[in-house]
């Protein structure tokens, strides 16, 4: 059992950076602004992987999920919970059974969400890599599993498979719950007779006891960049994915791989035309394993964090889209300038309005900072965070925790929580 190690970290915050610029944020080594205190806690070690985090908006209970190696292969999933203002977390509770072991990967991590009534939901991927399966599914035959807890993560239901009767592989699940308790799960489907991948959406109106037949949100999408799904007021649901647009110019075949999204207010998929993020036009013909992160505030504004490899703005970005006005109100570069490899990013809203973003900084400056920490590890990035003003779209504060990968952020009225992993250890930062 892991004994949590708690420290209080004083983090220097960079000054404000106005949105809609391409200033290489994070390249100035001189920090300015106030000092904030984060409580950083080690939650699990010994191979802990793909952490996820969520907050109960009603009780402010904090949940952290993570994967640990299973003795027979794959991973077991565990949940720990905590209360605001308290450093201690509960003992880990195993989620899966022996027949529902998980196979999370960096680009398809665990996802958790809390319903308005306090029920806790979790989704994960499971893969079959048998020789017979690999003949038709070279990346394995995957399925999406779902489980629920009605007692604050103390026990979980037996997992069910979403879209069990649908053929082909189902992978890269994303999860959200709207204000009325309706659950949405988005994922990618691939297999014979499918061009690249499709992005699908299923929903549950009975607290996860059953799910609707999947609706196809879009076709010919990047098969290694998972979708994101978020719910807002008045039945608004948004699904984002990395699109593939094929071009043939000058005798050469090219592909553009940009984040796009569709919106609906009637619980169906694909009711709007797809919108592209502001930094678009990235010409890339290989899988990049970089999904977007998405949240919707009480004013029906979509907050999107994403990576683009477009050469003149390569890096991680934040954008705010006004659903009612059908226009972008902000575009903020987070880590751009020079060569920035594909990086993972997560976003959440504090008190349903202020955006907090956590991401992997894989830029040259991020690598230099890792060396300052005594870490020279090609598999690691520098875990950064930023808060963004909801009105101006400018960065209010920015800082870094240290080396790690796969950050996830969750926020509520009581504070902000960031989890990440580094060399088999899962960390939690709270403020």
N, C-alpha and C positions, 0 to 999 in steps of 0.2 A: 504494500500500500504506500502511496506517495504521501510524505509529509510536506505540506505546502511551505515553501520558503517565500516570505513576504519582505519586500523592501519598498521604501518610498524613494522614487526617482525624481529628481529635479530636472526638468527638461527645458532647455532654452528654446524659445519660440522665435521664428523669423518674423520680420515685419510684414505688413500687408502687401499683397500684390494684386493690382487691379485686374479684373477679368478682361477677356477679349484681347489679351496680348500674347506674344510668344516669347516673353522673357524666360530664360532658362532657370526656373525656380529651383533653388537648392544649390546653385553653383557659387553663391557668395558665401565664403566661410565665416563671415562676421555676423553672428546672430544679434538680433535686437528684439525689443519688446519684453513683455512680462515673463515671469517664471511661473510655471504651473507644476503642481505636484500630482503625480500618478502613483498609485499603489500597484506594483508589479508582483505577480505571484506565479510560481511554478506549479502547474496543476498535474502534470503527468510526465513521466519519462520512460525510457526503455523501449523506444520505438513509436511513441505517440505521434499521431499523424492527422492531417486534415481537420483541424478544429473548426467548430461552428459555435455561434453565440446568438442568444435571443433574450429579450426582456419581456416580462409580463407587464403590460401597460397598466393593469389594474392594481396588482399587488407589488409591483416593482421587483418581483423575484427574477433573479438572473440565472440563466441556464447556459452551460457550456458542454458541448458534445465533442468527442474525439474518438479516434480509432486506435486500437492496440493490436499487435500481431496475435493471430489465433494459432493455437498449437498445430492444428492440422492444415494451415494455409489460410490465406485471406486475413480478415481483421474482425475483431469484436468491437462493438460500439458501446460507449459508455457516456452517461450523463451525470453531471454534477450541478448542484444548484446552490445559490447563495442569496443573502438578503442585503439590501442597500445599507451601506455604512459598516458592514461587517466583513472582516477579512477572511473568515473561515468559510470554506465550501463543504457541502455534504460529502459523504463517502460516495465513490462511484457506483452507479447502478448500470448493470448490463442491459442493453436494449434488445439485441438480436438473440435468436436461438442458434443451436448448432447447425441447423439446416438453412439458416438465413444469414450466414456470415457475409460480411461486406467486402467489396473490392474497390474502395475509393482510390482515386488518383488525384494528382495535383489539380488537374483541370476539371475534375468531376468529384468535388468533395462532398461530405455530409452536408445536409441542409436541415435546419430546424426552424420552427415558427410557433408562436403562442397565439391562441384564439382569444377573442374578447372575454370569454367566460373562464379563461385560465387553462384550458386544455392545451397540452403540449404535443406537437407533431414533429415527425422526423422522416426523411426520405434518404435512400441511399441506393447505390448500384451494386448489383451482383453479377458476376460473369461466369460463363461456361467456356473453357478453353480446350475442350476435348478435341482430339484429331478429327472426328467426324464433323463437328460443328465448324471447325476452321476451314473446311472445304468451301463453305458458302459464306462464312463470316470471318474473314482473315483477322479481324480485331477482337474476335470472340462474340458469343451470343450473350448479350447483357439484358438484364431486366431491372425494373425500378420497383423497390419495395418501400412500403409505408407502414408506420406504426404510430400509435397514439397512447398518451397517458392522461388519465383523468384525476390523478392524485399528485400533481406537481413532480412528476418524474420519479416517483417511488416505485412504480410498476408500469409495465407496458403491455399493450395487447399483442397477440400473435401478429406478425407482419402479414400484410396482404400485398399481392402483386397488382400494380396499376396496369390497366389495359392488358390483362392476362390473355385474353382471346385474340389479341392482335398479333399477327406474325411479325417477324423481323426483330432486330435488336433495338432495345430502348435504353438510352444512356443519357448522361449529363443532366440529371434532374435538378429542377429549381422549384421552390415552394414559397407560397404566401397565403395569408388568410385576410379576408376583408372585414369591414366593420360589422357585418351581420353574421360572421362566422363561416362564410362559404370558403372552402379550401380550393386553391388552384395549384396544380402541378404541371410544369412545362418540361419537356425533354426532347431529345433528338432521336429520330428513328433512322436506321440505315439497314441495307440488305439488298438482295437481288431485286432488280427492277426499280430500285430507287436511285435517282440521280443524286450523287453525293449524299445528302441527308435531308429529311423533313423536320421541321419543328412542330411539335404537337402540344395540345393543351387539354387536360382533363380537369374536372371540378367535382367537388363533393358538397352536397347540401345537407348531409346527415352526419356531420362530424367525423368524416373519414371512414364510415362503415362501408361505403360503396362509392365508386367514382363513375362519372359519365363516360360514354364512348369518346375517344379522343377526337378533337377537331384539328385539322391541319391549318396551322397559322401561316406557314410559308414553305415553299419547296426550294431545292437547290441551295442549301445553306452550308456553311462551313461545318464539317462533321466532327471537329475537335474543339469547337468553341461553344460551350454550353449556353443555353438561353437563360434569360432572366425574366422573372414575372413579378409584378407589383400591383397592389390594389389601392384604390383611392376612394373618395366619397362618391355617393350616388351611383354605386355599381360600376365605377370606372375600373377597368382592368387593362394593363399594358404588358405586352410581351416583347422582349428585345432579343435579338440574335445577331450573329455575324453572317452577313449575306455574301453570296457569290454572284457577281455579275461578269459574264464572259464577254470578252472583246476580241475582235479580229481586225487588226489594223497593221498596215504595212507588211502583210504576209506573216505576221506573228500572232499567236494566240496568247492572250493575257487574261488575267482575272483581277477584279477589284473586290476586296474583302473589307467591307465597312459594317459597322454596327447600325442596324435599322430596327424600327419598332412599329407595332400596330396597336391601336386603341379600340376598345369597345365599351359600351355602357349597357349592354343587354346580355352579358354572360356568354357571348358567342365569340368565335375567333375570326380575325381578319375582317372586321367591319369597317376599318379605315384603310386608306392607302398607306403603304409603309413610308415612314420618315427616316431620313439618314441623320446621323449625328453631324455637328458642324465641321469637325475635322474629318473629311471624307475624301475618297479618291485614292485609297491605298492600293497600289498595284502589287499583288502578291499571289502566287500560285501554289503555295504550300500551306499546310496546317500551322496555325500559330498558337493554339492552345491558350487563347486569351478571351475570356468572356467579359461582358459588361456587368455593372451592378446598378440597380434601379430602385427608386422609392418615389412615392407620390405623397404630397402634403395635403393638408386640409383645404387648400385653395386650388386643388387640381393642377398643381405644377409638378411635372415629372423631373426628378433629379437623377442624372445619369453620370456614372463614372466609367471610363473606358480607355483602352489603349488603341493608338493608331501608329502604324509604321510609315505613314506618309513622310517622305524625306525632309520636307521643310517644317514639319511640326511633330517629329517622331517622339513619342512618349505617352505619358498618362495625362488624361484630361478630365475635366468636370464640365457639365453643361446643365442648364435649367431650361425646360421647355414648358411654356404656358399652354395647357391643353385647351382652355377656353378661347384664347386668342390665336392659337395655332402658329406660334412663333417662339423662337429662342429668345430668352431674356438675359442669358449669361453664357459665356464660354471661357473657362479658366484653365490655363496650362498648369499642371502640377509638377511634373518632372519632364522637361523637354530640353532640347539643345544637344547637337552632336548625335552620337550613336547611343540609342536607348533600346536595348533588346526587349522583346515582348515581356510584359510585366502584369501581374495579377493585381486586382483592385477590388475594394469593397466600400459600400456606402450605406449610411443610415441617417435617419432624421432625429434630432434631439427635440423632444416635445412637439413632434410633427411639423417642424418648420426649419430649424437650422441643420444644414447638411454637415456631416462629419465623414471624412474619407480616410481610409487607410490603404496603403499600396506598397508594392515592392519597388524600391528605387534601384534599378540596375544600371544607372548611368555611370559615367566615369567618376563623377563626384561621389556617387553612392559607393562605388568600389573603393575609392580613396578613404572614405569614412570607415568602411569595414576594416581596412588596414590599421586605422587609428584604434579600432577596438581590438586589435590583435587577431583578427579573423581574415584569413585568405582562403576562401572557399568558393569555388565557381558555382556551387549549387545554392549559395545564399545571396540574398539581397539585403539592402538596408530598409527596415520597416519604418515608413514615414506615416505621418497623419497630418490632417489639416481640418480646420473648421471654416465654413464659408458663409458669409452674410447672406441671408435670404433675400434682402432687398437689392443690395448693390451687386451681388455676385462676386464680391472681392474676398480674398483670403483674410480671415481675422487672426488666425494663429496657425503656426506650423511647427512641427518638431519631429524627432526620430527616436525610436526605442532602442535600436541596435539591430544585429543580424537576425535574419529569419526569412521565412517564406509563407505563402498562403495566408495573409491576414484576413480577418473577418471582423466587422464592426457592428455593434448593436447599441441603440440608444433609447432612452425613455425620459420621462420627466425627471428622474432621479439622477441621471448621469450618463456617461459614455463608457463603453466597454470594448476593448480590442483584444482579439486572440490571434496568435500566430504560432508556428512551430519552428524549431531550429535544432537540427541534428538529433531528432528523436525525442525532443522535449517540447511540451506545449506550455505557453505562457499566456497569462491574462493580465491586462493593464486596465485599471479602473480609475475614474475621476468623477 
